[in-house]
Amino acid sequence: MKEIKAYIHNHRIADVVRALKESELCNTDGTPGCRNLAVVPVKILLKTMDSKEQHYSIELAEEVINESKLELICEDHQVDELVSIIERTARTGQAEAGWIYVTDIVQAILIKGMHE
C-alpha cells in the first residue's frame, strides 16, 4: 500500500476530488482500492509571484498561503494513475502549482468499532 499526499491550490482542490471520484479508483464505500480520502486546510510558508495569494498569519508571525493537503491511501498498482489524475487536475498555469508525495505504508491496522 501507498500513501499519496498532495499540496494543492484551494481553487483546484474541488476539481481534483471530483476527478478522483469519477475515476472510480477512490471508493467511499469501504471496498478495496483508494481510501481514506481526506482534504486538510494548511498554511504554506512560501513566497508567490502573486502577492494577492499571501496573507499574514498572526499565529505564525509569517506570510502564508492557504492551500489544501489531499491525503489518500491506495494499492501499489493504483499509484501511477492516481498521481496522473491529481497532477493533471491540480494544474494552475503557474510554473509551480504544488507537490505530490508518495510513500510506502509499512503497516495498516484496522480499528474495530465494537469491543470483542
N, C-alpha and C positions, 0 to 999 in steps of 0.2 A: 504494500500500500504506500501511497504517497500523499503528502500534504502540499497543496498549492496555495500560496499567498500572493496576492497582487495588490499593489498600491495604485489606485485609480482616481482620476479626477471625479469630483462629485457629479458633474453634469454628464458623465459617461456611465456611471455605475448601473443605472436602471436598464440601459441597453445591454450591458454585459450580463446582468442577471437574467433578463428575458432571453437572450441568445443561448445561455447555458440551459435554461429550462426547455426551450424549443428544440434543442439538440437531442433531447430525451436521454442524455447521458447523466444528468443530475436528477435524482429521484427525491421527492419529498415524502414518499410513502414507506420508507424503510427498506426497500428492496436493494439488493447489491448494486454497486456502481458508485457514482459520485454521491457523496452525502455530507451531512453537517455543513451545508452551505450557509455561510454567515457573512454579514456585512457589518463592519465596525467603523464608526467615525473616528478618524485620527487627525492629529495636528502634526504636520510635517515641517521640520526646520530646514527650509530650502528657499533660496532666492529664486525668483521667477523673472522672466522678461517683462511680464505684465504686472505692474505693482498693484493693480486692482484685485488680484487674487490673494494678496497678502493682507494680513491684519496683525495687530499687536495682541499677543496673549498676555494678560495680566498674570495668570498662573505661572507661566514660564518665563516672563520678562524677556520675550523674544518675538521677532517677526515670524509668523507661521502661515501655513496654507492649510485650509481644511480639505481633507481628502477622505476617501473610503478605503478600508482594507477588506478585501474579499478573501475569505478563507474557505477551503473545501478539502475533503478527503476523497481520494479516488483509488481505483485499481491501477496497477502499474501500466497496463495496456491502454488506459484512457488518457494518460498524461499528455501525449503529443497533440491529440485532438482538442482537449480542453484548453491547453495553453494557446493553441492556434485560435480558438474561439475568443478567448479573453484578449489576446493581442490584437486581433482584427477589430473587435468591437470597442476596445478601450482607446483607440487612436483619437487624437485631438487635432492633428495638423501641426502640432509643435514638434520640434526636434526630439524632445524627451517628454513623454506623456505618462510615465510611471514605470514600475518594475514588477516583474513576475518572478517568484522564487519557488523552486520545487525541492522538497526534502523527503527523505525516507522516513517512514513510520516504523520505529523499531518494535513497538508493541501497542496493541489496541485491546482494551479491556472494557467489556460491556458492564455498565452499572445497572443492575437489575432493579425494577421498580417495586418488587414485593419481597418481604422477608421470607426466608426459607426455614 
